[in-house]
Amino acid sequence: MSNTAGQIIKCRAAVAWEAGKPLVIEEVEVAPPKAGEVRLKILYTSLCHTDVYFWEAKGQTPLFPRIFGHEAGGIVESVGEGVTHLKPGDHALPVFTGECGECPHCKSEESNMCDLLRINTDRGVMIHDQESRFSIKGKPIYHFVGTSTFSEYTVVHAGCVAKINPEAPLDKVCVLSCGICTGLQHHPRLVYFLTFCLLVILFSDNSVSFSCFVGLGATINVAKPKPGSSVAVFGLGAVGLAAAEGARISGASRIIGVDLVSSRFELAKKFGVNEFVNPKDHNKPVQEVIAEMTNGGVDRSVECTGSIQAMISAFECVHDGWGVAVLVGVPSKDDAFKTHPTNFLNERTLKGTFYGNYKPRTDLPNVVEKYMRGELELEKFITHTVPFSEINKAFDLMLKGESIRCIIRMDE
């Protein structure tokens, strides 16, 4: 691959020209990486609900034409000036959030919110020069969360690329670049969780998640329910089921699932949910329903839908004095959280979490090694595989709720 270094590469990419319209396989030109950047040859990528959410452009500022994709595995084709931790031929996973290694957040053990490379869904260009590395006949094509893996080649900031074991199968570990089992290093029973939790997952219509298992870390590491406590989980999609399993692992005795689709309760039982509330079945706010069910409110709640109303309900349904609500879902751009200040004065706590405090370049290689040692069962996570030419089929499967993860093979 080194003979292409410094040159423009022509390759195939799945371009979204309009919101909600099928992707079109086009020949694109991919510019060489500039200082601090890496050009990757993508071998496998997978579809996450986040890609679908922004492709639909509901509640966001539309940015098209665009190349989506942020879960992938590939090989470094070339590196830009100043890149020292990667070289051509390295196996790597691109990540939607980064680790510059220099800012206060990167140097802190308590944060992964890199000042330079934290996620920006509105940015469609490279961070340093505000230009795209993709073009078709001279027309720029926008990036997505700095990764754009629905292309045979892509350019990514070096701080968003994790070098991994070259023996790791990229068609399996590619899901780790987003579907991370957050909390893995903080709880002794999470290996059991991964074996159990990857059985079947359905995606909530309004869910936006950059990590399928961030719900687990949100429950165990942030909400921290005590044995015998009560937990409400809003949204029984991928993240919500992980959050429910986290509550079960923590020893919660009452795990109340809240979802607009009642049929999801049966599946949720496998993840510890033992009570179910469908807000549509009641003529009062769901937070009032839960408060009545629990004699004043649950001890903890985890919101996993991205719905601003669900966020408010999750906060207002926790018990005064000690209740903690954790927000995981990503709201629409213009949403505003509104609640009465007395809810805070009555000692309810509201927290947020991002990616389970996971530093991609530092920690992701270790997660890959756990898979290589047989501690993670990623195969159960992958339900479908399609060739790149059939990438729209992956979208159809997810929209129908029929897939957990669909791997897209780039080399047909």
C-alpha positions as CSV (number, residue, x, y, z in Angstrom):
1,M,0.0,0.0,0.0
2,S,3.0,2.3,0.4
3,N,3.1,3.1,-3.3
4,T,-0.1,5.2,-2.8
5,A,1.3,7.3,0.0
6,G,1.1,11.0,-0.8
7,Q,-1.3,10.4,-3.7
8,I,-5.0,10.8,-4.2
9,I,-6.7,7.5,-4.1
10,K,-9.8,6.7,-6.1
11,C,-12.1,4.2,-4.5
12,R,-15.7,3.3,-3.8
13,A,-17.8,5.0,-1.1
14,A,-21.4,4.8,-0.1
15,V,-22.6,8.4,-0.4
16,A,-25.7,9.8,1.3
17,W,-26.9,12.5,-1.1
18,E,-30.1,13.3,0.8
19,A,-31.7,12.6,4.2
20,G,-33.4,9.2,4.3
21,K,-32.6,8.3,0.7
22,P,-30.7,5.1,-0.1
23,L,-26.9,5.4,-0.2
24,V,-25.3,5.4,-3.6
25,I,-22.0,3.6,-4.3
26,E,-19.8,6.2,-6.0
27,E,-16.2,6.6,-7.0
28,V,-14.7,9.2,-4.7
29,E,-11.3,10.7,-4.5
30,V,-9.6,10.5,-1.1
31,A,-6.8,13.0,-0.5
32,P,-3.6,12.0,1.3
33,P,-3.5,12.6,5.1
34,K,-2.1,16.0,6.3
35,A,-0.2,16.6,9.5
36,G,-1.6,14.6,12.4
37,E,-3.8,12.5,10.2
38,V,-3.9,8.9,9.0
39,R,-5.4,7.3,5.9
40,L,-6.9,3.9,6.5
41,K,-7.9,1.2,4.1
42,I,-11.2,0.0,5.6
43,L,-11.7,-3.8,5.4
44,Y,-14.8,-4.2,7.5
45,T,-17.4,-1.7,8.8
46,S,-20.7,-2.1,10.5
47,L,-23.9,-0.2,10.9
48,C,-24.8,1.5,14.2
49,H,-28.1,3.1,14.9
50,T,-26.3,6.4,15.2
51,D,-25.6,6.3,11.5
52,V,-29.3,5.7,10.8
53,Y,-30.3,8.5,13.1
54,F,-28.2,11.1,11.4
55,W,-28.9,9.7,7.9
56,E,-32.6,10.3,8.6
57,A,-31.7,13.9,9.8
58,K,-34.5,14.1,12.2
59,G,-34.1,17.0,14.7
60,Q,-30.7,17.9,13.4
61,T,-29.1,20.3,10.9
62,P,-28.9,18.3,7.7
63,L,-25.4,18.0,6.2
64,F,-25.3,16.3,2.8
65,P,-23.7,14.9,0.7
66,R,-22.0,12.8,3.4
67,I,-20.2,9.6,4.0
68,F,-21.5,7.9,7.2
69,G,-20.0,5.0,9.2
70,H,-18.0,5.0,12.4
71,E,-17.6,1.3,13.4
72,A,-14.8,-0.3,11.4
73,G,-11.5,-2.1,11.2
74,G,-8.8,-1.5,8.7
75,I,-5.1,-1.1,7.9
76,V,-3.0,2.0,8.0
77,E,-2.2,3.0,4.3
78,S,-0.2,6.1,5.1
79,V,0.4,8.7,7.8
80,G,0.8,12.4,7.8
81,E,3.6,14.5,9.2
82,G,4.1,14.2,13.0
83,V,2.3,10.9,13.4
84,T,4.5,8.6,15.5
85,H,2.3,5.9,17.1
86,L,1.1,4.5,13.8
87,K,2.8,3.3,10.6
88,P,1.7,1.9,7.3
89,G,0.6,-1.7,7.7
90,D,-0.7,-1.4,11.3
91,H,-4.1,-2.9,12.0
92,A,-6.3,-0.2,13.6
93,L,-9.8,0.8,14.6
94,P,-11.0,4.3,14.0
95,V,-13.0,5.8,16.8
96,F,-15.6,8.6,16.7
97,T,-14.0,10.3,19.8
98,G,-10.3,10.9,20.3
99,E,-7.5,11.1,22.7
100,C,-4.9,13.8,21.9
101,G,-2.9,12.9,25.0
102,E,-2.0,16.4,25.8
103,C,-5.2,18.2,27.0
104,P,-6.3,18.3,30.7
105,H,-9.0,15.7,30.0
106,C,-6.6,13.3,28.4
107,K,-4.2,13.7,31.3
108,S,-7.0,13.2,33.8
109,E,-7.9,9.7,35.0
110,E,-11.5,10.8,35.5
111,S,-12.4,12.0,32.0
112,N,-12.3,11.0,28.3
113,M,-13.7,14.2,27.0
114,C,-10.7,15.2,24.9
115,D,-10.6,19.0,24.3
116,L,-9.4,18.7,20.8
117,L,-11.1,15.5,19.5
118,R,-14.4,15.1,21.4
119,I,-17.3,14.2,19.1
120,N,-18.9,16.8,17.0
121,T,-21.7,15.5,14.8
122,D,-22.1,18.8,13.0
123,R,-18.6,18.9,11.7
124,G,-18.2,17.6,8.2
125,V,-14.6,18.5,7.6
126,M,-11.2,17.8,9.1
127,I,-10.4,19.6,12.3
128,H,-7.2,21.4,11.4
129,D,-7.9,23.0,8.0
130,Q,-11.8,22.8,7.9
131,E,-11.6,21.0,4.6
132,S,-12.9,17.6,3.5
133,R,-10.6,14.8,2.3
134,F,-13.4,13.4,0.1
135,S,-14.5,14.7,-3.3
136,I,-16.4,13.7,-6.4
137,K,-15.4,15.5,-9.5
138,G,-14.1,18.4,-7.4
139,K,-17.2,18.6,-5.2
140,P,-16.4,18.1,-1.5
141,I,-18.2,15.3,0.3
142,Y,-18.7,15.7,4.0
143,H,-17.2,13.5,6.7
144,F,-19.2,12.0,9.6
145,V,-17.9,12.2,13.2
146,G,-14.3,12.2,11.9
147,T,-14.4,8.6,10.7
148,S,-16.6,8.1,7.5
149,T,-16.0,4.4,7.3
150,F,-18.5,3.7,4.5
151,S,-15.6,4.2,2.1
152,E,-12.8,1.9,1.1
153,Y,-10.3,4.5,2.2
154,T,-10.9,7.2,4.8
155,V,-8.8,9.9,6.5
156,V,-9.0,10.2,10.3
157,H,-7.2,12.3,12.9
158,A,-4.4,10.2,14.3
159,G,-5.8,10.7,17.8
160,C,-8.9,8.9,16.8
161,V,-7.1,5.7,15.6
162,A,-6.3,2.8,18.0
163,K,-3.5,0.5,17.0
164,I,-4.5,-3.1,17.7
165,N,-3.1,-6.6,17.6
166,P,-2.6,-7.6,14.0
167,E,-3.7,-11.2,14.8
168,A,-7.2,-9.9,15.8
169,P,-9.9,-10.7,13.2
170,L,-11.0,-7.3,11.9
171,D,-14.4,-8.7,10.9
172,K,-15.1,-9.3,14.5
173,V,-13.3,-6.6,16.5
174,C,-14.5,-3.8,14.2
175,V,-17.6,-3.6,16.3
176,L,-15.5,-2.6,19.3
177,S,-14.7,0.7,17.8
178,C,-18.2,1.8,18.9
179,G,-20.0,-1.2,20.5
180,I,-17.7,-1.1,23.5
181,C,-18.4,-3.1,26.6
182,T,-17.9,0.0,28.8
183,G,-17.4,-0.9,32.5
184,L,-15.5,-4.1,31.6
185,Q,-12.5,-3.1,33.7
186,H,-14.6,-2.1,36.7
187,H,-16.8,-5.0,37.5
188,P,-15.8,-8.7,38.0
189,R,-19.0,-10.1,36.5
190,L,-18.9,-8.3,33.2
191,V,-17.4,-11.3,31.4
192,Y,-20.6,-13.1,32.2
193,F,-22.6,-10.0,31.1
194,L,-20.9,-10.1,27.6
195,T,-21.7,-13.8,27.2
196,F,-25.3,-13.2,28.2
197,C,-26.1,-9.8,26.8
198,L,-25.2,-10.4,23.2
199,L,-28.0,-12.8,22.7
200,V,-30.6,-10.6,21.1
201,I,-30.9,-6.8,21.0
202,L,-33.6,-4.7,19.4
203,F,-33.1,-1.0,18.7
204,S,-35.4,1.7,19.9
205,D,-36.8,4.0,17.2
206,N,-35.6,7.1,19.0
207,S,-32.4,5.7,20.4
208,V,-29.1,7.4,19.6
209,S,-26.0,5.7,20.9
210,F,-22.3,5.7,20.2
211,S,-21.8,2.6,22.3
212,C,-24.2,-0.3,22.5
213,F,-23.0,-1.2,26.0
214,V,-22.5,2.3,27.3
215,G,-25.8,1.6,29.3
216,L,-23.9,-1.0,31.3
217,G,-21.2,1.4,32.3
218,A,-23.9,4.1,32.9
219,T,-25.6,1.8,35.4
220,I,-22.6,0.2,37.2
221,N,-20.1,3.0,37.1
222,V,-22.3,6.1,37.2
223,A,-25.8,5.3,38.7
224,K,-24.2,2.7,41.0
225,P,-27.4,1.0,42.3
226,K,-27.1,-0.8,45.6
227,P,-28.3,-4.4,46.1
228,G,-32.0,-4.6,46.8
229,S,-32.6,-1.2,45.2
230,S,-35.0,-0.2,42.4
231,V,-34.0,1.0,38.9
232,A,-36.1,2.4,36.1
233,V,-34.7,2.0,32.6
234,F,-36.1,4.2,29.9
235,G,-35.9,2.7,26.4
236,L,-35.4,-1.1,25.9
237,G,-33.3,-0.9,22.9
238,A,-29.6,-2.0,22.8
239,V,-28.4,0.6,25.4
240,G,-31.4,0.1,27.6
241,L,-31.0,-3.7,27.8
242,A,-27.4,-3.2,28.7
243,A,-28.4,-0.7,31.4
244,A,-30.9,-3.2,32.7
245,E,-28.3,-6.0,32.8
246,G,-26.0,-3.6,34.7
247,A,-28.8,-3.1,37.3
248,R,-29.3,-6.9,37.5
249,I,-25.5,-7.5,38.0
250,S,-25.5,-4.8,40.7
251,G,-28.2,-6.7,42.6
252,A,-31.2,-4.4,42.0
253,S,-34.4,-6.1,43.1
254,R,-36.9,-4.1,41.0
255,I,-35.9,-3.2,37.4
256,I,-38.7,-1.4,35.7
257,G,-38.5,-1.2,31.9
258,V,-40.2,1.8,30.3
259,D,-40.8,1.7,26.5
260,L,-43.5,2.6,24.0
261,V,-43.4,-0.9,22.5
262,S,-44.9,-3.4,24.9
263,S,-43.6,-6.4,22.9
264,R,-40.1,-5.6,24.1
265,F,-40.8,-6.6,27.6
266,E,-40.4,-10.3,26.9
267,L,-36.9,-9.9,25.6
268,A,-36.1,-7.4,28.4
269,K,-36.9,-10.1,31.0
270,K,-33.7,-11.9,29.9
271,F,-31.8,-8.8,31.0
272,G,-33.3,-8.5,34.4
273,V,-36.3,-6.4,33.8
274,N,-39.1,-7.7,36.0
275,E,-41.7,-4.9,35.6
276,F,-42.8,-3.0,32.5
277,V,-44.5,0.4,31.9
278,N,-45.8,1.6,28.6
279,P,-46.5,5.4,28.9
280,K,-49.2,5.1,26.3
281,D,-51.2,2.8,28.7
282,H,-51.7,5.6,31.2
283,N,-53.4,9.0,31.3
284,K,-50.8,10.6,33.6
285,P,-47.1,11.3,33.2
286,V,-45.0,8.1,33.4
287,Q,-43.0,9.6,36.3
288,E,-46.1,9.8,38.4
289,V,-47.0,6.2,37.5
290,I,-43.5,5.0,38.6
291,A,-43.6,7.1,41.8
292,E,-46.9,5.4,42.7
293,M,-45.5,2.0,41.9
294,T,-42.4,2.6,44.1
295,N,-43.8,4.6,47.1
296,G,-42.2,7.8,46.1
297,G,-39.8,7.0,43.2
298,V,-37.1,4.6,42.2
299,D,-33.6,4.8,43.7
300,R,-31.9,5.0,40.3
301,S,-33.0,5.6,36.7
302,V,-31.1,5.4,33.4
303,E,-32.4,7.1,30.3
304,C,-31.4,5.5,27.0
305,T,-33.7,6.9,24.3
306,G,-32.5,10.4,23.3
307,S,-36.1,11.7,23.9
308,I,-36.1,14.9,25.9
309,Q,-39.4,14.0,27.5
310,A,-38.0,10.6,28.6
311,M,-35.0,12.4,30.1
312,I,-37.3,14.7,32.1
313,S,-39.4,11.7,33.2
314,A,-36.3,9.7,34.2
315,F,-35.2,12.5,36.4
316,E,-38.5,13.3,38.0
317,C,-39.3,9.6,38.7
318,V,-36.3,9.1,41.1
319,H,-36.9,9.3,44.9
320,D,-36.2,12.6,46.7
321,G,-33.4,12.6,49.1
322,W,-31.2,10.0,47.3
323,G,-32.5,9.3,43.8
324,V,-30.0,9.5,40.9
325,A,-30.9,9.8,37.3
326,V,-28.3,9.1,34.5
327,L,-28.7,10.4,31.0
328,V,-27.2,8.3,28.2
329,G,-29.3,9.1,25.1
330,V,-28.3,11.9,22.8
331,P,-31.0,14.5,22.4
332,S,-31.8,16.5,19.3
333,K,-29.8,19.6,18.8
334,D,-32.4,22.2,19.9
335,D,-33.9,20.2,22.8
336,A,-33.9,21.9,26.3
337,F,-34.2,20.0,29.6
338,K,-36.9,21.6,31.7
339,T,-37.8,20.7,35.2
340,H,-38.7,22.6,38.4
341,P,-35.7,23.6,40.5
342,T,-37.4,22.1,43.6
343,N,-36.6,18.7,42.1
344,F,-32.9,19.5,42.7
345,L,-33.5,21.2,46.0
346,N,-35.2,18.0,47.2
347,E,-31.9,16.2,46.6
348,R,-32.5,14.4,43.4
349,T,-29.3,14.1,41.4
350,L,-29.0,14.3,37.6
351,K,-25.8,12.9,35.9
352,G,-24.6,12.4,32.4
353,T,-22.2,10.0,30.9
354,F,-20.2,9.7,27.7
355,Y,-18.6,6.5,26.4
356,G,-18.2,5.1,29.9
357,N,-15.1,7.2,30.6
358,Y,-13.3,5.2,28.0
359,K,-10.1,6.5,26.4
360,P,-10.0,5.1,22.9
361,R,-6.3,4.9,22.1
362,T,-5.3,3.8,25.6
363,D,-8.0,1.3,26.4
364,L,-9.4,-0.1,23.2
365,P,-6.3,-2.2,22.4
366,N,-6.8,-3.9,25.8
367,V,-10.4,-4.7,25.0
368,V,-9.3,-6.3,21.8
369,E,-6.8,-8.4,23.8
370,K,-9.7,-9.6,26.1
371,Y,-11.4,-10.8,23.0
372,M,-8.2,-12.6,21.9
373,R,-8.0,-14.3,25.2
374,G,-11.6,-15.6,24.9
375,E,-13.0,-13.3,27.5
376,L,-15.4,-11.6,25.1
377,E,-17.8,-13.3,22.7
378,L,-18.2,-10.8,19.9
379,E,-19.6,-13.4,17.5
380,K,-23.0,-13.4,19.2
381,F,-23.1,-9.7,18.6
382,I,-22.9,-10.1,14.8
383,T,-26.2,-11.2,13.3
384,H,-25.7,-10.4,9.6
385,T,-23.0,-9.9,7.0
386,V,-23.5,-8.2,3.6
387,P,-21.2,-7.1,0.8
388,F,-20.5,-3.4,0.4
389,S,-22.6,-3.2,-2.7
390,E,-25.6,-4.2,-0.5
391,I,-25.0,-1.7,2.3
392,N,-28.6,-0.4,2.0
393,K,-29.8,-3.9,3.1
394,A,-28.0,-3.3,6.4
395,F,-30.1,-0.2,6.9
396,D,-33.3,-2.1,6.1
397,L,-32.4,-4.8,8.6
398,M,-31.8,-2.2,11.4
399,L,-34.9,-0.2,10.6
400,K,-37.0,-3.4,10.8
401,G,-35.3,-4.2,14.2
402,E,-34.0,-7.5,12.8
403,S,-30.2,-7.0,13.4
404,I,-27.9,-6.4,16.3
405,R,-24.9,-5.7,14.2
406,C,-24.5,-6.2,10.4
407,I,-20.9,-6.4,9.2
408,I,-20.3,-4.9,5.8
409,R,-17.5,-6.5,3.8
410,M,-15.6,-3.9,1.8
411,D,-13.6,-6.4,-0.4
412,E,-16.2,-8.2,-2.4
